Amino acid sequence: MKKVLLWLLLLLLFANKPVVAQTSVVGERPIDILAQYFDLLISGNIESAMYLWSEASLRRATRFDITFTDVPLKNDCSSPIIRDLKLFRDYLQPVAKRIIALDDQNYQRLLYSNIVEGKLVEHNYFMQFDGRYWWLCYPQDYYCRDWPTKETRYFRLHIDPNARRYLNPVVLEEADLFIERMADSLNFSDDLLKSIEQQKIDYFYCSDDSTVELISGHPVKGMLDLASNDLISTFFPHYHELLHLMVNLKLKSLPLYTQPLIREGVAVNYGGRWGKTPTSLLDLGAFLYREDLVDLDSLLSIKEFNQHSGADIAYPVAGLFCAYLLDRIGQDNFFELYLNMSGDFKKVYSQSVPEIRKLLVDATGTGDWAGFVKGFDEFIDKVIKNRLMIRPGGLKKGDELASGDNYTIRADDKWLGFEFRFDSAQDVTGNLLFSSDDRLKSVASVLHGEQYNGDETLEGYRFGVRFDRNEVGLYDYATSHLMAKYIWGITPSDEYFDEESRTVRLMLHKDLLKNHLPKKGDLKYLPQ
């Protein structure tokens, strides 16, 4: 019925067009539908163009009422054509350079390809046949069409069969808890959180990077597809990308582009990145900045950020930067600044370092850039003094929680102290596992497999303090996340490893573990 009504509307709209245009309206070939789609965009009939998309695609794209103010059609905002329709209106012939019938004959991929102002621009459009008509759809609608699904309180998971073994009950529970924690942190209304619960976040959990690239067209491990609101990732739960969606849900209406310093920084501050929690990255960011390994000016503009983000050291400092802004000006003012650092591509790309400095100075009331930097430095001092979650050195006072042949764990009101002793300096390596959970027995862990030569099977222990003489980390094997990390090479300390006594000493803040503190009878020591 939707298609019939659309045809009648289109026939009226294009009554004065050549006969060729009319036949393309009612033609069943995918290329005819794409040509009609482009015609509608050019003529300004955006709503009619939108309804050439499949119902399932539109349902996901519009379910949370997010709009991008600088593009005419949110559900196709991944396309360069939509992102600059005024420019591309003169470059839409030919409609498609290549048409590929996919393995399932109900799907086709059409490659738009043209030289636009001297540059090659390409974009794939996917079409789906429902038995009567062809519709525009998303790549994941084809590539993931046969994947099994599983629903949690807030997610509808589309699961690559090769990744299914990693979805243990604990990680599913933690993903839902993350949505609730972030809804609270970002001051979501009860109605908005209820809307997420009712409508679900569609999450496409892939088994490898090549599948993500096939779907997204980008060589990434994971991404938020802004057009569909879908999460596509080899990692679950991918907190960083989920945070991008949560910000869009909070703001509802926003420009498509934002300076990456603040866009990526707020996602790191709340969601971490690539299996590293915010606590581990913010600690690292403080050290990177203090050691002059990252300069603020190298992160301020989109051009500068993109040049320095490849080594991954930009993200921890960006997260720390946004933590400072939130601490100084509060969340409401922070998101007002977020919008001021957003706009269409030309605006965001043309913003210079001096312009961005002024936005930051005005937002924080620091008077000038030197005052802003001073405030940031003082904030980092506070982070190092009060917020670091892992520290080298032993706990001077505290009650003994547990001990073994070569380890002792003590605790006071804030900290856990770990001491590991060895007969030989060459043997200074190990992993102390704790906090067993019957739901984790014999389940697979990506992180465990990475650390133990492909052995993914857990014995039921959720956490591990894994160390050698140069570094130590706290790991959550259920969610495959690094929770805290100390690296001697970044911040050398004689308190971490004593060569003479062959002893490793460290402290972990109790807030990292909350109700999962190690206890006697619930530990297992692995020598490596």
C-alpha positions in Angstrom: 0.0 0.0 0.0 2.8 2.4 0.9 4.4 1.8 -2.6 1.1 2.3 -4.5 0.4 5.6 -2.7 4.0 6.7 -3.4 3.6 5.9 -7.1 0.4 8.0 -7.3 2.2 10.9 -5.6 5.2 10.6 -7.9 3.1 10.4 -11.0 1.4 13.7 -10.0 4.7 15.3 -9.1 6.4 14.4 -12.4 3.4 14.7 -14.7 5.3 17.3 -16.8 8.5 15.4 -17.0 9.6 13.3 -20.0 8.1 9.8 -20.5 11.5 8.3 -19.6 11.3 9.8 -16.1 7.7 8.5 -15.7 8.6 4.9 -16.6 11.6 5.0 -14.2 9.1 5.9 -11.4 7.2 2.7 -11.9 10.1 0.5 -13.1 11.1 -2.4 -11.0 14.8 -2.3 -11.8 17.0 -1.1 -8.9 18.8 1.4 -11.1 15.4 3.0 -11.9 14.6 3.3 -8.2 18.0 4.9 -7.5 17.6 7.3 -10.4 14.2 8.3 -9.1 15.7 8.7 -5.6 18.2 11.2 -7.0 15.6 13.1 -8.9 13.5 13.5 -5.8 16.5 14.7 -3.8 17.3 17.3 -6.5 13.8 18.5 -6.7 13.5 18.9 -2.9 11.0 16.2 -2.4 12.9 14.8 0.6 10.0 13.1 2.3 9.1 11.2 -0.9 12.7 10.2 -1.3 12.8 8.9 2.2 10.0 6.5 1.5 12.0 4.8 -1.2 13.8 3.1 1.7 12.6 -0.2 3.2 10.4 0.0 6.2 12.9 -1.9 8.4 15.7 0.6 7.5 13.5 3.6 8.2 12.3 2.1 11.4 15.8 1.9 12.8 16.9 5.3 11.3 14.0 7.2 12.9 13.2 5.3 16.0 15.0 7.6 18.5 14.0 10.9 16.8 17.6 12.0 16.3 18.0 14.7 13.6 21.1 16.2 12.0 20.4 19.8 11.2 22.8 20.2 8.3 21.7 17.3 6.1 18.4 16.9 4.3 17.9 13.2 4.9 19.3 11.7 8.2 18.7 8.0 7.1 21.2 8.4 4.2 23.7 10.7 5.9 26.5 8.3 5.3 26.3 9.2 1.6 28.6 12.0 0.3 25.7 13.0 -1.9 23.4 13.7 1.0 26.2 15.5 3.0 26.6 18.1 0.2 23.6 17.8 -2.0 24.0 21.3 -3.4 27.4 20.3 -4.8 26.4 16.8 -6.0 23.2 17.8 -7.9 25.3 18.4 -11.0 27.2 15.1 -10.7 24.4 12.5 -10.4 24.8 11.0 -13.9 25.5 8.2 -14.4 23.4 7.0 -11.6 25.6 3.9 -11.1 28.9 2.9 -12.6 28.5 -0.8 -11.6 25.6 -3.0 -10.6 26.3 -6.2 -8.7 23.6 -8.9 -8.1 24.6 -10.3 -4.7 24.6 -14.0 -3.8 21.0 -13.7 -2.7 19.2 -12.5 -5.8 16.9 -10.4 -3.7 19.7 -7.9 -3.1 21.8 -5.7 -5.4 24.7 -3.3 -4.8 25.0 -0.2 -7.0 28.2 1.8 -7.1 27.9 5.5 -7.5 31.2 6.8 -8.9 32.1 10.2 -10.3 34.8 12.8 -10.5 33.6 15.7 -8.4 35.7 18.9 -8.5 38.7 16.8 -9.5 38.3 14.1 -6.9 37.0 10.5 -7.3 33.9 10.0 -5.1 32.4 6.6 -4.7 29.5 5.3 -2.6 27.6 2.0 -2.6 23.9 1.9 -2.4 22.1 -1.4 -1.5 18.7 -2.5 -2.7 16.4 -5.1 -1.4 13.6 -6.9 -3.2 10.5 -7.8 -1.1 8.8 -10.0 -3.7 7.1 -7.1 -5.4 9.3 -4.0 -5.2 12.9 -2.9 -4.8 13.8 -0.7 -1.8 16.9 1.1 -0.6 18.4 -0.6 2.4 21.6 -0.7 4.5 24.6 -3.0 3.9 24.0 -4.8 7.2 20.5 -5.7 6.0 22.2 -7.9 3.4 25.4 -9.1 5.1 23.8 -9.9 8.4 20.4 -11.1 7.1 20.8 -14.6 8.3 22.4 -13.9 11.7 20.6 -15.1 14.8 19.3 -12.3 17.1 19.1 -12.1 20.9 17.4 -9.3 22.9 18.5 -7.9 26.3 16.8 -5.1 28.2 18.2 -2.4 25.9 19.8 -4.3 22.9 18.8 -6.3 19.9 21.9 -8.2 19.1 22.5 -9.5 15.6 25.2 -12.1 16.2 27.8 -13.3 13.7 27.7 -17.1 14.4 31.5 -17.1 14.8 31.2 -14.5 17.6 28.4 -16.1 19.5 30.6 -17.9 22.0 31.8 -14.7 23.5 28.3 -13.6 24.7 28.3 -14.8 28.3 25.6 -13.8 30.7 27.9 -11.4 32.6 28.8 -9.4 29.5 25.2 -9.1 28.5 24.3 -7.9 32.0 27.1 -5.4 32.0 26.1 -3.9 28.6 22.6 -3.2 30.0 24.1 -1.7 33.2 26.3 0.6 31.1 23.2 2.0 29.4 21.6 2.7 32.8 24.8 4.2 34.2 25.2 6.5 31.2 21.5 7.5 31.2 22.0 8.6 34.8 25.3 10.3 34.1 23.9 12.2 31.1 20.7 13.1 32.9 18.3 11.2 30.6 14.6 11.4 31.5 12.9 8.2 32.6 10.8 8.4 29.4 14.0 8.4 27.2 15.5 5.4 29.0 12.1 3.7 28.7 12.1 4.4 25.0 15.5 2.8 24.6 14.2 -0.3 26.5 11.1 -0.5 24.3 12.7 0.1 20.9 16.2 -1.4 21.5 19.6 -0.5 20.2 20.4 -2.7 17.1 23.9 -4.0 17.6 25.6 -6.0 14.8 28.3 -8.1 16.6 30.9 -9.2 14.0 33.6 -11.8 14.3 36.4 -10.0 12.5 37.5 -6.6 11.2 36.9 -7.5 7.6 33.2 -8.0 8.2 33.0 -4.6 9.8 34.8 -3.0 6.8 32.5 -4.9 4.4 29.5 -3.4 6.1 30.8 0.1 6.9 33.1 0.7 4.0 35.8 1.8 6.5 38.8 -0.1 7.9 37.7 0.1 11.6 37.0 -2.3 14.4 33.7 -0.7 15.1 31.5 2.3 14.5 28.2 3.9 15.1 26.3 4.1 11.8 24.8 7.6 12.1 22.3 7.0 9.4 20.6 3.9 10.9 21.6 4.3 14.6 23.1 0.8 14.4 26.2 -0.3 16.2 28.6 -2.4 14.1 31.6 -3.8 15.9 33.9 -6.7 16.5 33.7 -5.8 20.2 30.8 -6.1 22.6 30.0 -4.1 24.5 31.7 -1.3 22.5 31.2 1.4 25.1 33.0 4.2 23.2 30.7 3.9 20.2 27.6 3.4 22.4 28.5 6.7 24.0 28.4 8.5 20.7 24.8 7.2 20.3 24.0 8.3 23.9 25.3 11.8 23.2 23.1 12.0 20.1 20.1 10.8 22.1 20.7 13.4 24.7 21.0 16.3 22.2 18.4 14.9 19.8 19.0 17.7 17.2 22.6 18.5 16.3 24.9 19.0 13.3 26.5 16.0 11.7 30.1 17.1 12.3 31.9 18.0 15.6 35.5 18.8 16.3 37.0 15.3 17.2 38.7 16.7 20.3 35.4 17.1 22.1 33.4 14.4 20.2 36.0 11.6 20.8 37.0 13.1 24.2 33.6 12.8 25.8 33.3 9.2 24.5 36.6 8.4 26.0 35.7 10.1 29.3 32.5 8.1 29.7 33.2 5.0 27.6 36.9 4.4 27.2 38.1 3.0 23.9 39.0 -0.4 22.4 38.5 -2.5 25.5 40.1 0.0 27.8 38.0 1.6 30.5 37.9 5.4 31.1 39.9 4.9 34.3 42.8 3.2 32.5 42.9 5.8 29.7 42.5 8.9 31.8 45.4 7.8 34.0 47.5 7.3 30.8 46.4 10.6 29.5 47.7 12.4 32.6 51.1 10.8 32.1 51.2 11.4 28.4 50.5 15.1 28.9 52.9 15.5 31.8 55.7 13.9 29.8 55.0 16.3 26.8 54.2 13.4 24.6 51.0 15.1 23.5 50.5 18.9 23.1 47.1 20.5 23.3 47.5 22.5 20.1 48.0 19.2 18.2 44.5 18.2 19.2 42.4 21.3 18.9 41.3 21.3 15.2 40.0 18.5 13.1 43.0 18.7 10.8 45.5 18.6 13.7 43.6 15.9 15.6 43.4 13.6 12.5 47.2 14.0 11.9 48.0 12.9 15.5 45.3 10.4 16.3 46.9 7.4 14.4 49.2 6.4 17.3 46.2 6.3 19.7 47.9 8.6 22.2 45.6 11.5 21.3 42.5 9.8 22.7 43.6 9.5 26.3 44.5 13.2 26.4 41.2 14.1 24.7 39.3 12.1 27.3 41.2 13.9 30.1 40.5 17.3 28.3 36.8 16.7 28.4 36.9 15.5 32.0 38.4 18.9 32.8 35.7 20.8 30.9 32.9 18.8 32.6 34.6 19.4 36.0 35.0 23.1 35.4 31.8 24.2 33.6 29.3 21.4 34.3 27.4 19.1 31.9 24.9 21.6 30.5 27.5 24.2 29.6 29.7 21.4 28.2 27.1 20.3 25.8 26.4 23.9 24.8 30.2 24.1 24.0 29.8 20.7 22.1 27.2 22.3 19.8 29.4 25.4 19.4 32.2 23.2 18.1 29.8 21.4 15.7 28.4 22.3 12.3 28.5 21.3 8.7 31.8 20.0 7.3 33.0 23.3 5.9 32.4 25.1 9.2 34.1 22.4 11.3 37.0 21.8 8.9 37.7 25.6 8.6 37.7 26.3 12.3 41.3 27.4 13.1 43.2 26.7 16.3 42.9 30.4 17.5 39.1 30.2 16.9 38.8 27.0 18.9 41.0 28.5 21.7 38.6 31.4 22.0 35.6 29.1 22.2 37.3 27.2 25.0 38.4 30.3 26.9 35.0 31.9 26.6 33.2 28.8 27.8 35.5 28.3 30.8 35.9 31.9 31.8 39.7 31.6 32.1 40.5 35.0 30.5 43.0 33.8 27.9 44.7 30.7 26.6 47.4 30.8 29.2 44.7 30.8 31.9 43.0 27.9 30.3 46.2 25.8 30.1 46.9 26.7 33.8 43.5 25.4 34.8 44.0 22.2 32.8 47.4 21.7 34.4 45.9 22.2 37.9 43.2 19.7 37.0 45.8 17.1 36.0 47.6 17.7 39.3 44.4 16.8 41.0 43.9 13.7 38.9 47.4 12.4 39.7 47.0 13.1 43.4 43.4 12.0 43.9 42.0 10.1 41.0 44.7 7.6 39.9 43.2 4.1 40.3 46.5 2.2 40.2 49.8 3.2 41.8 53.2 1.6 42.3 54.3 0.8 45.8 53.0 -1.2 48.8 50.1 -0.5 51.1 51.7 0.7 54.3 48.8 -0.2 56.6 45.8 -2.5 56.2 44.3 -5.8 57.0 45.4 -9.0 55.2 42.7 -10.3 52.9 44.5 -13.3 51.5 48.0 -14.8 51.0 49.7 -17.6 49.1 53.2 -18.9 48.6 54.4 -15.8 46.7 51.6 -13.2 47.2 49.9 -11.2 49.9 46.8 -8.9 49.5 46.0 -6.2 52.0 43.2 -3.7 52.2 42.5 -0.4 53.9 39.3 1.8 53.5 40.3 2.9 49.9 43.0 0.7 48.5 44.0 -2.9 47.8 47.7 -3.6 48.2 49.3 -6.5 46.2 52.7 -7.9 46.9 54.3 -10.6 44.7 57.6 -12.3 45.8 59.9 -14.4 43.6 63.1 -16.5 44.0 64.5 -15.3 40.7 64.2 -12.0 38.8 63.6 -14.0 35.6 60.4 -15.5 37.1 58.8 -12.1 37.9 55.6 -12.7 35.9 52.1 -13.9 36.9 48.4 -13.5 37.0 46.3 -13.6 40.2 42.7 -14.5 39.2 39.8 -13.8 41.6 36.0 -13.3 41.9 34.7 -16.6 40.6 31.2 -16.7 38.9 29.5 -19.9 37.9 28.2 -18.2 34.8 31.7 -17.9 33.5 32.8 -21.5 33.8 34.0 -22.9 30.5 32.9 -19.7 28.5 35.1 -18.0 25.9 36.9 -14.7 26.5 38.6 -12.7 23.7 41.0 -11.2 26.2 42.0 -14.5 27.7 42.7 -15.9 24.2 44.9 -12.9 23.4 46.9 -13.3 26.6 47.2 -17.1 26.6 48.1 -18.1 23.0 44.5 -18.7 21.8 43.2 -20.4 24.9 39.9 -18.6 25.3 38.3 -20.8 28.0 37.7 -19.3 31.4 37.7 -21.3 34.6 35.0 -19.1 36.2 37.3 -16.3 37.5 36.2 -12.9 36.2 39.2 -10.6 37.1 43.0 -10.9 37.0 46.0 -8.8 38.2 48.5 -9.7 35.4 52.0 -8.4 35.8 55.7 -8.6 35.0 58.7 -6.5 36.1 57.8 -3.7 33.7 54.0 -3.3 34.0 50.8 -4.5 35.6 47.1 -4.5 34.6 43.8 -5.2 36.1 41.7 -7.2 33.6 38.0 -8.1 33.4 37.9 -11.3 31.4 34.1 -11.5 31.3 33.9 -8.2 29.3 37.4 -8.4 27.9 38.3 -4.9 29.3 41.5 -3.5 30.7 40.4 -1.6 33.9 43.7 -0.1 35.0 47.3 -0.2 33.9 50.7 0.9 35.3 53.7 0.9 32.9 57.1 1.4 34.4 58.5 2.8 31.1 56.1 5.7 31.2 56.4 6.6 34.9 59.4 4.9 36.4 59.2 4.2 40.1 61.5 2.3 42.4 58.4 1.4 44.4 57.0 -0.9 41.8 59.7 -3.6 41.4 62.6 -4.1 43.9 65.4 -5.9 42.1 67.2 -6.9 45.2 64.2 -8.6 46.9 62.6 -9.5 43.6 59.3 -8.1 44.8 56.5 -6.4 42.9 54.2 -4.0 44.8 51.2 -2.1 43.6 47.9 -0.6 44.8 44.5 -0.7 43.2 41.6 1.6 44.2 38.7 -0.3 45.6 36.2 1.6 43.4 37.6 -0.4 40.5 36.1 -3.6 41.8 33.3 -2.5 44.1 31.6 -5.8 45.2 34.2 -8.0 43.6 37.1 -7.7 46.0 39.5 -10.7 46.2 39.0 -12.9 49.2 40.5 -16.0 50.7 39.5 -19.2 49.0 38.4 -17.5 45.8 41.8 -16.9 44.1 44.0 -18.8 41.6 47.6 -17.9 40.9 49.0 -18.5 37.4 52.7 -18.3 37.0 52.4 -16.5 33.6 
